[in-house]
Amino acid sequence: MFGQQHVRKQLTAYAHGELAAAESARVAAHLGACARCRAEFEKIAHGIRLLENLSPQAAPVNMWESIEAALAEASLESFQSGQAERPSQGDAREADTRRAGLPGNLRPGDLLSGVLRSIGLRPVRLMGWRPALAAGLILLFVLGAGGASWFYLRETGASWEVARLAGAPSIDAGRIGQTGRLRIGEWLETDAGSRAQIKVADIGQVEIDPGTRIRLVETRETEHRLELARGRMHANIYAPPRLFFVDTPSAVAADLGCAYTLEVDDEGSSVLHVTAGWVAFETKDRESMVPAGAACRTQPGVGPGTPYFEDASKLFLDSLAKFDFAGGGREALRLVVAEARARDTLTLWHLLARVAGEERAGVYERLAALAPPPAGVTRDGVLLLDPAMLSAWKAQMEALWLA
Amino acid sequence: MELTVAATDERQADARVVESCQQGDREAFRLLFETHKDKVYSIALYFFGGDAALASDITQQVFLKLFTRIGQFRRQSEFTTWLYRLTTNTCIDEQRRRRRFTPLPETQAAPPVPHATLPAAEARFMQLEIADSVRDAIATLKPKLRIAILLKYFEELSYEEIAEVLDCSKGTVASRLHRGHSILAERLGHLRANVFSGD
């Protein structure tokens, strides 16, 4: 098989019919001629046959009842918290009627849902009431919930639950007990012996380490935002991308579906370590895309530096820090480029847009040597920072970064 | 062609049900649950090596998250993509939480038993044992390889769809699936003479 490239890495995609026609034909031709790859293919095909015989399992039959009960409970809690933790007759009646399993296909239930939604509470569909009773209860709910929401919003505004994990965390200088509420504009602070956990709306949680000062900036359906002034936080977010943001003094961390640690020191410099998914670390005119296993620093007046994998060589990391933040210039860049491994193409790819002229050409050459560009991505196009080409090359290199 | 039409119909039906859920329609919640529960449960079951109690718990968590966040779903992507992403994240979070306390046991390869020598009832039993071996082998894969395999075989997603769920490139999906298959093929090599030999 001299002169022909083996196709082992393509065999699974080939067996799944996921290769482009030309590539598939090349793999087929190679398999016809190469006993080693054919043996490998038989091994993969055996794995596929085993997996194809797996059958989905039926979920337990009574699961819906548990989910429905939990949903009803969650809705009830929402409603009760809307009443500023002071249950009213309306609350009790609502709870009782729900527990009694009342009502049917109710249009009135939809109206009630609309009312609850309009005041920011989670709606509950009520089923099977008689119209007169339904109408009476709806009126009661409209008045009760409307009044409760007015009282709630006037007294508290939107807020997140905070749980004490250790020591004595405080919100706006007042110590919290086992739990507290963090409202928009309020600061949560932990001293050297305190830790806390914030429930981020219903999309995840953030743990706050000792010596941290953090503020709730915004919480609404389309955006949840914290400001980390100093200290360290660990975020675990399940939301769709770009719903959760953390402002730091020198960049914004935008969640793309991930888990990460973010730390801000007294000078306002930050470091981001991503443990799952991706985080975009960005300012108005610069963005660093940081995948799991990678980190990125940022400094006031500079913005996010170049992302890097933390297992890179010390010389690589030191040189990158000099290049990004200490005016290291061409010499620091030369060392970064020379020290880069295949995985460090993450750093080199970001550097393409951050250097110009001969320096960009130098970065390109090293990048191309470590991860040859895919078909259609040309040297000239990359040096002109063609967005589609940069994007295509990045997509190919992600296999190296996420391996 | 029929498959394409069926898939489109399914997507449209999902979209209508999701819309009703966003209006607070509890019956729609139930319909959505009934439609997708077995797939979510199966992924969790295989992800955690056959632990049925944990799979039930994960399934409930997934649907509770889903229902309480359904208002945030913007329909910019397929509903199922979002559902599988929630399932994936919930499984991986639970795995991470558990790893601190109880690592999953490594699977011991069972000795090979030639299929041809077994009577029918025993062959059936053998099939079940093979299924258990496959399930146990899947559970020993790294989580990111495991979830790619489960999305491929239980949800029958394309590489592109898996990439969207896992928020990575198609190339990464191909690489993870290939590594997953290679490892499974190695670990399950002793089963080659048995029931799934393609005969």
Chai-1 contact restraints between the chains, C-beta under 6 A:
chainA,res_idxA,chainB,res_idxB,connection_type,confidence,min_distance_angstrom,max_distance_angstrom,comment,restraint_id
A,K9,B,H178,contact,1.0,0.0,6.0,A-B,restraint_1
A,T12,B,L177,contact,1.0,0.0,6.0,A-B,restraint_2
A,T12,B,H178,contact,1.0,0.0,6.0,A-B,restraint_3
A,T12,B,H181,contact,1.0,0.0,6.0,A-B,restraint_4
A,A13,B,A174,contact,1.0,0.0,6.0,A-B,restraint_5
A,E18,B,Y159,contact,1.0,0.0,6.0,A-B,restraint_6
A,K43,B,A185,contact,1.0,0.0,6.0,A-B,restraint_7
A,I44,B,H181,contact,1.0,0.0,6.0,A-B,restraint_8
A,I44,B,A185,contact,1.0,0.0,6.0,A-B,restraint_9
A,H46,B,A185,contact,1.0,0.0,6.0,A-B,restraint_10
A,H46,B,R192,contact,1.0,0.0,6.0,A-B,restraint_11
A,G47,B,H181,contact,1.0,0.0,6.0,A-B,restraint_12
A,G47,B,L184,contact,1.0,0.0,6.0,A-B,restraint_13
A,G47,B,A185,contact,1.0,0.0,6.0,A-B,restraint_14
A,R49,B,F196,contact,1.0,0.0,6.0,A-B,restraint_15
A,R49,B,G198,contact,1.0,0.0,6.0,A-B,restraint_16
A,L50,B,V134,contact,1.0,0.0,6.0,A-B,restraint_17
A,L50,B,L188,contact,1.0,0.0,6.0,A-B,restraint_18
A,L50,B,F196,contact,1.0,0.0,6.0,A-B,restraint_19
A,L51,B,Y153,contact,1.0,0.0,6.0,A-B,restraint_20
A,N53,B,F196,contact,1.0,0.0,6.0,A-B,restraint_21
A,L54,B,Y153,contact,1.0,0.0,6.0,A-B,restraint_22
A,P56,B,D38,contact,1.0,0.0,6.0,A-B,restraint_23
A,P56,B,S42,contact,1.0,0.0,6.0,A-B,restraint_24
A,P56,B,F154,contact,1.0,0.0,6.0,A-B,restraint_25
A,Q57,B,S42,contact,1.0,0.0,6.0,A-B,restraint_26
A,Q57,B,L45,contact,1.0,0.0,6.0,A-B,restraint_27
A,A58,B,D38,contact,1.0,0.0,6.0,A-B,restraint_28
A,A59,B,K37,contact,1.0,0.0,6.0,A-B,restraint_29
A,A59,B,D38,contact,1.0,0.0,6.0,A-B,restraint_30
A,A59,B,Y41,contact,1.0,0.0,6.0,A-B,restraint_31
A,A59,B,T59,contact,1.0,0.0,6.0,A-B,restraint_32
A,P60,B,S56,contact,1.0,0.0,6.0,A-B,restraint_33
A,W64,B,F33,contact,1.0,0.0,6.0,A-B,restraint_34
A,S66,B,Q60,contact,1.0,0.0,6.0,A-B,restraint_35
A,I67,B,Q60,contact,1.0,0.0,6.0,A-B,restraint_36
A,I67,B,F63,contact,1.0,0.0,6.0,A-B,restraint_37
A,A70,B,L64,contact,1.0,0.0,6.0,A-B,restraint_38
A,L71,B,F67,contact,1.0,0.0,6.0,A-B,restraint_39
A,S113,B,G24,contact,1.0,0.0,6.0,A-B,restraint_40
A,P123,B,G24,contact,1.0,0.0,6.0,A-B,restraint_41
A,R125,B,G24,contact,1.0,0.0,6.0,A-B,restraint_42
A,R125,B,D25,contact,1.0,0.0,6.0,A-B,restraint_43
A,R125,B,R26,contact,1.0,0.0,6.0,A-B,restraint_44
A,D202,B,T68,contact,1.0,0.0,6.0,A-B,restraint_45
A,D202,B,R69,contact,1.0,0.0,6.0,A-B,restraint_46
A,Y238,B,N89,contact,1.0,0.0,6.0,A-B,restraint_47
A,G257,B,D167,contact,1.0,0.0,6.0,A-B,restraint_48
A,A395,B,S169,contact,1.0,0.0,6.0,A-B,restraint_49
A,Q396,B,G171,contact,1.0,0.0,6.0,A-B,restraint_50
A,E398,B,C168,contact,1.0,0.0,6.0,A-B,restraint_51
A,E398,B,S169,contact,1.0,0.0,6.0,A-B,restraint_52
A,E398,B,T172,contact,1.0,0.0,6.0,A-B,restraint_53
A,A399,B,G171,contact,1.0,0.0,6.0,A-B,restraint_54
A,A399,B,T172,contact,1.0,0.0,6.0,A-B,restraint_55
A,A399,B,S175,contact,1.0,0.0,6.0,A-B,restraint_56
A,L402,B,C168,contact,1.0,0.0,6.0,A-B,restraint_57
A,L402,B,T172,contact,1.0,0.0,6.0,A-B,restraint_58
